[in-house]
Amino acid sequence: MQRSGSAWYGAPGMIAAHLQKAPAAWQSSGDGHRPTVFRFSGQGGFSFYPPPFPRLQTLYEKLIKECHFLVSGGWLIALLRAHNNYEEGEIMGDVLNFSGKTAVVTGAGRGIGRVIALGLAEAGANVVLASRTQAEIDAVAEEIRAKGSKVLAVATDLTVHEQLENLVNETIKTFGRIDILVNNAARSFLRSLLDLREDGWDKCFDTNVKAVWLLSRLAARKMIEQKYGRIINITTVGADKAEAGMGAYGCSKAALKHLTRCMAREWAQLGINVNAVAPGFTRTDFSKPIWSNPDLEKMICQIIPKGKIAEPEDVVGAVLFLASDAAGYITGNTIYVDGGTMTS
């Protein structure tokens, strides 16, 4: 599914495999590269399975032409998007192709922001990288250029309004539009509420809430002109779960979660969707003091139902989904990428 030229869509219970060459025992002809569609026939056997309905027949013929192999445990309702060629009226179409769209990602120099930027670039978007550290985003920009995508790196202090304006202006100057804004940058201090200084509290809220509001407002004005926009705010499970020493960070992210809903409510009829992605404990530089300690990592893994710490790459899929037309009717919501942490 990660191959850029093709994607699968289907109902739960479908088993699909995209192989370069179907095994000889499963072929219905002597051509090893000819795709074959089967249905389970019981006792571990297979039977040839042509779809019974006219619309599915069309899709089946497309599968035969574009794919290599499909196995289905029920009626064939799979739709393939192959090599960016699809007919108008298809159910899903080319929803994860961001060609011609421009995405701005804050905090893009490392960690989750970096892999989100790379993911958007791989999906075809022009990407604008924002971070306080020019060297970091320059390095990410080189990675993106190496993949053949267009990129712009703009050093930005999100707490300075003039620099937010410059970020938006440079984006419009270079690419002509802003379609996607990912508010990923954040500040945090590991301090108890008794020991946290007032300026530490203010820095958390200035970056995690105020800057998101100001940058989103600037971007939204351009999106309104386009009658299209996607804003994705990166929050955290800490917005819902209180953790000792994370009071300022958790409170600011809880405020961001509510800001997400407020922006979604006000901008829904202006063509802008606003949603959030809430990662659980993720292996980043920020959390390194914990996961680099084997005993602490083991303790963390024991309280995560999936039994492991998330990698930054685990967050990308949720962001791409919310940025895509597949999420066109979703706004004001939060997707938790937490390995099941919020189930307890």
N, C-alpha and C positions, 0 to 999 in steps of 0.2 A: 504493500500500500504506500510505501514511502517513495516509490518510483514516480518521478515528476510527470511522466507522460500518461499515467493511467491510474484509475482509482476504482474501488469496488463499492457498491451500495447494495444492501440486502436486508432481509428480515432476520431476527434472532433465530438461531438454529441452523443457519446456512453455513456450510463449510466450503471455503473457496481457496483454490491454490493457483497461483500464476507461475507457471513453470516455463523454462526455456525449451524444454523438450519433454513431452509426455512419456512416461514409462511404456515400454513396448507392450506389456501385459494389459494396459488400459486403452490402447489405441483401437479405434474402430476402422482404421485403414492402415495401409502400409507406410504412410507418410508420417514419420516421427514428429514432424513439426505441425501436423494438422491438429487444430484444437478439437476437443471432444467433450460433449456434455453427457453426463451420466446421472442416474438416480439410483439410490440404494435399493436393491431388490431383495434384501434379507439374506441372512446367513453369510454376510460379508461380501455378497456379490454385487454386481452392477448391471444395470440395463440401460440401453440407449434411451435418452429422454428428450424428445422434441417437445417444445412448449405447445399447449393446446389452443391458445388464444391468438388472434391476429396481431394484436399489439406486441405480445411477447414473442411472436414469430419474428417480427421485425428486429427486436432486441437480440433474439437468438442469432439471427443472421449476422448481426453486428459483432456479437461475441465470437462467432466462428471466424469472422474476418480479422478481428483485431486481437484476439486473445490466444491462449494456448490450452487452457484446461480449467474446467469448473466442475465441482461436485456439489450437488444440492440435496439436502435431506427433505425438501418439501417442494411446493410449486415454485417454478423458476420466476423469481421477481427481482433478480439481480439486474442492475443497470451498470454498464461499463462506460466510463468516459475514457476514451483512448486517444492519445496523441493530440489532444485539444480539438478533436473533430466531433461535433455532436449536433443533432438536429433540434431546431426550435420546437419547444413543447415537451421535451424530455423532462422527466421528473426532477432530476438533480442537475444535470448538465455540468458545466465547468466551474463549480462553485469554489474550488480552492485554487483557481488561477487568478492571481492578482496583477496580471499584466496590464500596464497602463495606469495602475493605481500607485499612489505615493503614501508611504507610511513614515510617521515620525515616532521614534522610540527614545524615551529618556532613560538615563542610567544605562546606556547601551555599551559602555566600555568593558563590562565584565559580567560574570554571573548570569542571572536570568535574562537581563536586558540584552546581553550579547547574543544569546542563543535565539531569543525572539527575533532580533534583527536579522540574524542569519536565516532563520526559518522563513521570514517574510520575503527575503531576497530570493531564496530558493524557489518560492512560490510565484516569483515573477514581479514583485513590487519594486518600485524605486524606494530606497530606504534613506532616511535622514537620521543620523546618529547624534544624540545630544548627551553631553557629560561635561563635568567641570574640567576633566583631565584630557587635554587635546591628544596626548600621546596614546592614550588607551583607545579612543575612538578612531584614531588614525590607523591603528593596528587592525581593528575590526573592519574598517573600510577596505584595507588591503585584502582581507579574507573575502569580502563580498565582491570586490573587483575581480579577484581570481576566479570567481564562479561566473563571471560574465554579466553581473548585474550593475545597475547604476546606483551610486551612493554619494551622499554628502555628509561630511562630518563637521558639526558646528559646536565649538566649545561654549557651554552655557551654564551659568550659575542660575538655577531655577528660582532663587530667592531675590533675584534682581529683575524687576519688571522690564527694563529696557532690553535685557538679554533675551527674555521671552519673546518680546516683539521682534528682535533681530532673528531669532530662530524661525519664527513664522514667515517673516519677510524673505529670508534666504531660501526657505523651502519653496515659496511661491515664485521667487525669482528664478530658481533653478528648474523646478518641475511643473510650475503653473497651477498646482492644486495640492490640497491635503485631503486624503480620503480616510486615513486611519491614523489615530493617535493612541499610542500605548504609554500611559503614565506609569512608568516602572520605578523611577528613581525614588529613593527613600533615605531618611536619616533615622538613627536609633541610638539610644544610650542604655547600656545595661546597668541600671542604677535602681535602687529601691526608691520608693516615693519619699521616704524620709531623707534620703541622701541626694536625690536629684536636684540640681540647681534650676532656678527659674529659666535661665537662658537655654538650658538643655531641653526643657519642656517646649519652649518657644521654637527652637530649631526643628524639633520633630514636627510640630504643627505647621511651621512655615513651609517646609519642604513637602510633607506628606499630605497636606490638605490645601493650604492657601495657594501654593504654586500650581497644584493640580487644577484648582478652580480657575486661576488666572490664565493658565496655558490652554485649558479646555475652552474657555470663553473666547480666546483669540482664534483658536482653530475652528470653533463652532461657527463663528461669523463667516469664515471662508466656506465651510461645509454647507451653510444655509444657502449661500449663493449657488453652490453646486447641486443643492437639493439632495445631498447624499453625504453621509459621514458615519464613521464607526469610532467610538472612543472606548478603550478598554483600560480600566484601572487595576493595577496589581495591588491587592490587599494582602491579607494573611488570615489564617485560622485564629491568630491572636486577637483579631477584632471581635471574636466571639468567645474565646477561652482566655480567662485571666491567668497570666503567668507572673510569678514573682520576679521583680527586677525589670519587667517589660511594660510598666504602667504607661509611660508617655507614648511609647511606640504603639501599644495596643489601643490606647484611647484615640490616637491620631488615625489609625487604620479603621477603627470603628466609625469615626467621623467620615472618613473617605468612603466607607461602605454606604453610609446614609447620603453623602453627597452624590454618589453614583445614582441612587434612586431619584434624588431631586432633579439632577440634570436629565435623567431619562424621562421623567414626568413632564418637564418643561419643554423638552426638545423633540418629543416623540413625533409630533405632527410637522416637524420641520425637516424630516428626512434623516435625523441623526439617532442612532442607537447607542446607548451607553450601558455598558455592563462591566462586571468585575471578575477577576480570577483570583482566587485565594489559595495560594500554595500552603502546604504544610511545611514541616521541617525539611529544608532543602540544603544540599551540600554546596554552599557558596563560601566566599571569603568571609562574609559576615558571621556565619555560623561555624567557621573553622575551629575556634577555640573549644567547641563542644565535640564535633565529629572527629577531630584529630586525636581526641583522648579515647582509647579503645573502651574503657569502662563506661564512659559517658555515652558513647555511640551505642553500646550494647543496651544500656538503659533506655535510650530513646527508641531504639528499634523494638523493644519489648512492649512499648505502649502504642505503637503504630500497627494497626491490624494487618497491613501488608508485610510487616516485619522488616522493612528497610527504609532508609532515608531516600527522599526524592533527589533526583538529579535535575539540574536546570532544564535539561532537554525534555523532562516530563511535563513541563508547563506549556511548551510551545503549541501542542495540539489544541488546547483549549483556547488559546489566544487566536490562532488561525481560524478556528471555527467561529468565534464571536466576530471576527473581522470579515467573515465571508457572507455571501448571500444566503447560505444555508441557515444562518441565524437572523434572517431578515425580520422575523416577527418576535424576536427576543430582545427585550430592553428592560433595564432596571434590575437585572438578576446577577447573582454571583455563582460561578462555578468553582467548586472546591476541588483542588488537585492535592489531596492530602493523604492518600493511601488508606482512607477510611477513618482518619482521626476524628472527624466530626460525628461519627456514629456513637461515640461514647460521651 
